[in-house]
Amino acid sequence: MSQTLSLYFWNPKRRRWKGRFGKNLPFYSRPNNFGDLLGPLIVERVLAQRGVTRKIRTTGDPDSANQSLLTVGSILHFAKNGDIIWGSGRNGKISSEEHRFSNLDVRMLRGPLTHVFLAERGVFAPKIFGDPGLLVGYLFPEYLALRNTRIHKITVIGNLNDRILNVQPTMLKSPTDSLSSILRRIAQSELVISSSLHGIVVAEAFGVPVRVLKSSAEPSFKYEDYFLGTGRSHYPSYETVQAAMDGQSPDPPEYSVSEMLAAFPYECFEDTSV
């Protein structure tokens, strides 16, 4: 395994309280958004299939001197020269100027909109698309098996920055609950309504019908990028949970598990010490 490669994922440490008072207290918390926590878990499972079981070095520091592997999430703006990209996408809220790289080792991107953005910056990328979250049905059969026990009629998962109103509390699942509980909940649902992109991705990976709830906090870029990357030029989306309940699901995603896995940088994790 490379001695310098780190797996980057977004989960910053933040002061628990804002303002002058909070700045003087040594108390911090992390968002623990389940979509962002998926990356390390997926990479561990991908490598375990190849017999690599040792702990993978992770980092939350985008300015680390080490080369980084970026996977799940709209985290492209955290990349630096020489980093490896496997399934990441651009964040539509981040300006072009905040992307400070000029060369990347791109193996796979979330979708073609991110590909166009990189091409305009002169960064080569293969036209291999897919969100790594789509692999959870393949990599985590223990959760996929829970489809046989569908105990939740409807599950609503908001984006980390959304506030979902006028919904029965029993329907809501917070994106900051434990990752395992969210995967179980999605797998055991008859329908998922989500403004969290990875609520949508994981539901589709498990074969759960999903409705796209428009986010009040996120621009449409990452959703369009994901749907285009999975063969869909259009997807229905809804302003309210009730409208989503009465609406339609997108067409099923088109993606290749084998192509996505073939794009993974296995060679970076080979043991070079023997």
Secondary structure, DSSP 4 states (H G I P E B T S, - for coil): --SS-EEE-----EESS-HHHHHTS--EE----HHHHHHHHHHHHHHHTTT--SPPPEES-TT-SS-EEE-SSS-GGG--TT-EEEEE---TTS-GGG---S--EEEEES-HHHHHHHHHTT----S-B--GGGGHHHH-HHHHGGGG---EEEEEE--TT----S--TTTB--TTS-HHHHHHHHHTEEEEEESSHHHHHHHHHHT--EEEEPPSSS-SHHHHHHHHHTT-S---EESSHHHHHTS-PPPPP---HHHHHHTS-GGGGS----
